[in-house]
Amino acid sequence: MTVNPQGIKVRVIGLGLIACLGALMLRQFVALPQFEARLLDLASTQQLSIARYMARDIDKELRARKRLAETLAAQAPVGQPNQLQDWTRDRQRTLPAFGDGLLIVRPDGAGLLAEYPVLPGRAQRDFTKFSWFQKAIRAAGGSISQAAPVPHGAEPGIVFTAPLRDSAGNTVALLAGVSRLAQPGFLDGLRATQLDDQGELLLVSITDNLVIAASHASEVMKPASSAEAARWQAMSASEKSQGTIAPNGDGENELSVIAAVPSTGWLVVARMRTSEALGPVSGLQRFLWGVTAAVFCMMLVILTVGLGRILKPLVDAANALRDMADGKRQLASLPVVRGDEVGQLVSGFNVLVARLKNEEAARKASEERLQFMAHHDSLTGLYNRAMLEDRLGLELARAERFNSRTSLLFCDLDGFKEINDLYGHHAGDDVLREVARRLSTLRRRADTVARLGGDEFVILLTDVKDVRNSSAKVAQQCLHAMREPFQVNDRQCPLGMSIGIAYHDGAPVTPSSLLDLADLAMYQAKRRGKGRYFFIEDLEPAEAPALLTGAGA
């Protein structure tokens, strides 16, 4: 078979090859660099979102501990120095936030007035050499120290301080609460977050040029390189929100963003190698090269053998695709007429249709899961605090409008910390899930069972006629449900529960106030021996100061 160099077929083939080559060049030198730039912008935006979230979370945690130190300083028995040691011990035992010690430092820094736990030699130490003490003396109120070795060892931590003042407003002592960086529940979110195989989050003190916490433990308490510190300082000074790309210590380009922690001036740095961020591009490029080669071969075969006959199924498929794109037909698989290249193309489209349908189903499932996670506790599946407050607010508004009754049971586990300490957090999580199952089994569909966090659960009873008797009955059911031992690592472990009850009696009340009242009632149940329930309405006036002090601890 002779080929006419001037024939239409040759010219069509040549034109097609030229067009494909032009498209390839356009893709390689124009589209691909733009795609890489947009992918880096997307990675930068995602990193910035994570860094800002972590910065807000850390700032919230630090401010909460600072407020707690100020609250304790205001409650301390300043005029009764012989009670300071017992007061310090009682507060430290009930405050996981200051798990590494609660100290009452003399105003001149020469030793301690009280401490817990009591460590040999610490009460006689000279605290004036510690930077946190110097900062606390200069501060008008509470203060947060830089990360440094804690007063009784070399392990890094943060000291939260607040002055103790007498009735005349004079500073008579300094309260110091110590939180180690490695303390459970402190900076857990940053340590547990991984951006990618090579990405990481850092909490950096710019003034000390020191990494305070990191998602990779090997980076903690190490100084940052001078180049990195200078770059982060420049980004902080310019308030640059987007990421910067610069070589790291290994000579590889690195994408990094920062977010400030307002209460301390620290920075949350999210960084990852650009090669990791652009990883999908390499795979996409290989895929596109493969597709291009297949298209070239298919074009030569189709145009050489017979454009009319061979292109007919393709034309039919193109018409069907056009109808689908125009909405005249639903997106569906096309029939494979022949097993040639056109059939392969149609088969590839069918695979793409199936993938699109699967991705759509996966997207809907992901949206449903995210919607569920936004309103539910990830560990137990119960409602979370946000959903509880939302439902409580709606129920209180409904109660005030229709004169119905609402009750709130604040449940706190007795003995759960011992299970966590003995068997680990995985066993503790199993116990919390079982507690959630038992509490949920007891309730009506109209009621709400929520987990606030830790070992605290709340039950919202709605539309209750005899609110006090009904609440007491539910509380008894909950206590009875806790009597059966829990299976922990092939062992039977007992676990109790203390329940505080507050109910809406018709007077206007906010959701947070009602929740606080139930919380106070729970503390009173614990004070009376645990394993029982207590109505906040039963609180005697003489008991109120002691209860409020215990709740503040």
Buried (B, 14 or more C-beta within 10 A) or exposed (E): EEEEEEEEBBEEBEEBBEEBEEEBEEBBEEEBEEBBEEBBBEBBBBBBEBBBBBBBBBBEBBBEBBEBBBBBBBBBEBEEEEEBBEBBBBBBEEBBBBBBBBBBBBBEBEBBBBBBBEBEEBBEBEBEEBEBBBBBBEBEEBBBBBBBEBBBEEEBBBBBBBBBBEEEEEEBBBBBBBBBBBBEEBBEBBBEBEBEEBBBBBBBBBEBBBBBBBBBEEBBBEEBEEEBBEBBBEBBEEEEEEBBEBEBEEEEBBBBBBBBBEBBEBBBBBBBBBBBBBBEBEEBBEEBEEEBEBBBEBBEEBBBEEBEEBBEBBEBBEEBBEEBEEEEEEEEBBEBBEEBBBBBBBBEBBEEBEEEEEEEEEEEEEEEEEEEEEBBBEBBBBBBBEBBBBBBBEBBEBBBEEEBBBBBBBBBBBBBEEBBEEBEEEBBEBBBBBBBEBBBEBBEEEBBBBBBEBBBBBBBBBBBEEBBEBBBEBBEBBBEBBEEEBEBEEEEBEBBBBBBBBBBEEEEBEBEEBBBBBBBBBBBBBBEEBBBBBBBEEBEEEEEEEBEBBBBB
